[in-house]
Structures are given as structure tokens and as C-alpha cells.
């Protein structure tokens, strides 16, 4: 049975989308040309990226999360990338709005059965947008296509105040079409410094409304939302954040850069962040459920993603259920308190050195402009 060795979240360079959901994180960045950034080429070929992050170099099979700021499936190199990852023996997921039918056909056709067992599709169920664009049937047929192909899937709703009047309708629809209720994430407002909850409701009311979906994803994500993490975090050692457009990989959001996969001959560099630099772990349903803070009581990733339908079928294959039931600590040795203390010091020194370098660069630029 495969155990999760590292969690690697990949930013796929698509800054475009065929949808305009009101709660979309892209739309919170008011000063940026958010939907006009287009689709940018990967920093290296999918084959070269995967050979950089090979099983041998990483120490075992890893979970690669593939998500774009826009619609992930639009990227022309994505299917090849998934093919290379799953052929290597890694596990992957694609986050998608589920509407690009031709891409699903191509994806299914390109993968062997053994590769399909290492992939899941995270269907973002944009109920109102699907209705207003008259694309619900397209979405349903793509979910069904994926189900029949042997690829695992999960249906997830981003909770939004406009959806509240439709909750009963959504539940009835989901039970009929997916055999179970969708999972629920927690919507964040990226336009706020503290990354606040995106709602007009109080925290208590928000919980009361959305917990009726009985989603382990929501329950855990909500329990850690806006809670500053003070424990030692293994992000950077047990997980990586990779920008596929530039090749740069880092410890976590706001963490130090560790290397670039374009430097094909160098080993993958790992260094734990230790102290979290974010107001809260807003994607802790992945980082923390897979186990970046091992002492934190958290569900397994499969508990957050799978559902058993009324007819007794799982959304996830047996192989994926086993893999996503494991935690990072099952494959990685923990650091002693002494080692953790050393890492805090190393990180603090490197952090200060980087600030110093940036300051010198800025001063040099200013002097140049003054001349
Ligand atoms: S607690 Fe979460 S956001 Fe903070 S460093 Fe760890 S994984 Fe990253």
C-alpha cells in the first residue's frame, strides 16, 4: 500500500476562466488584471518537472495538487503533466469547474487504468453559475464520465451568502445526481489583511448554516479558520509550494524560496518553515489534514474528500482511499526539539539576510535612477 510521502501544491499558470463566480478569489485582487493574464507556459516540460520531483528524489510517492488561479483544465500542458506524474507513481488531483468536456475526454483517453487510480478530480460545484450559464447538464455528464472511467472525484461547494436560499434545492439535487451531499469548503476574502471569512453572517450563523451538509472538510477547515498557528510546522520539509510558471518552489505561502526545478541537476531542497507566516492556515484542509503539524488532531484527507453514495459506492477508489488515509508522519521522521530550535534560528537568519539583500538591491536601483 502506498503512503503519502510529501504534499506538493502546484500553481498552474492559468489566469483566465470561462466562469465569473461572485466569490472567486481572483476577483478580490482589485488592482490586478485578474482574468486577463492568459495562459502561460510551464517553466520546463512536464517530463522534466516530474523527473526533477521523481519518486527517487522525493523519497516516495507524493500527492500533487494542481490548481490554477483560473480554470485549471484550460492549460494545454496539464494533461501531459498529469500523465507524467501518475506514470511516475505519484498521486494527483485537478481542481476544476467541470465544464470543459473535450479536456475530460482527452484526459481519460490519455491515462491507463493504473494511472487513473492515482488521480482525483476536485469538481468545484458552482451551482448558480452553472444554472445561469445553462451548463448544469454538461457538468453532470462530465462527473458521470469521470466516475465511469475509474478516476476518483469529489464534489465541493464554495459557500456563499447568495447560495443560502438554495440550500434545500442543492441538497435534493446532489442526492439525486451525486448520490451524496457535496463537501463544503470555507470561503475567504483575499482582499483583507487577516484573510477573513467571506460572508455577511456572524461566525456562529455561518457555521450553523453550512454545517448542515455534514462535511468533514467544512468542519475541520472552519475549526482552524482564523486561528493563528503557533506549533512547529513541517511545511518546506514535508510539503512544498511550487510555481509551475517560474519553476520556483517554496516552503509555503510567504515562506522562503528553496530552489527551482529548472536547475535539473540539483537535488530537491527541503527546509521546514517552523513558524507559520500567515494569519492562519487557510488551506489547512490540505496542509494540516495531510499532517504538516503532526500533533494537531485533524481528519485524514480521505475523510474530507470521500462520500459513500446511497447505493454504497465510494467517490474514491480503494487505492486512493488507502493512500489518502495515511499521514506525512507515516513516511517522514519527526525532528527533535533541539533540531526544531536550530531550524527556527536558521530560518530567522536567512530571513534577515534576504531582507538585507532586498534592501541593498533597492538602494542600488535608487542610486541608478538618481543618476
Ligand atoms: S500552518 Fe499552514 S500556512 Fe502556515 S506554514 Fe504551515 S502549512 Fe503553511
Boltz pocket constraint, residues with backbone or C-beta under 6 A from the ligand:
constraints:
  - pocket:
      binder: B
      contacts: [[A, 229], [A, 233], [A, 234], [A, 235], [A, 251], [A, 252], [A, 253], [A, 273], [A, 275], [A, 276], [A, 277], [A, 278], [A, 280], [A, 281], [A, 282], [A, 284], [A, 287], [A, 288], [A, 292]]
      max_distance: 6.0
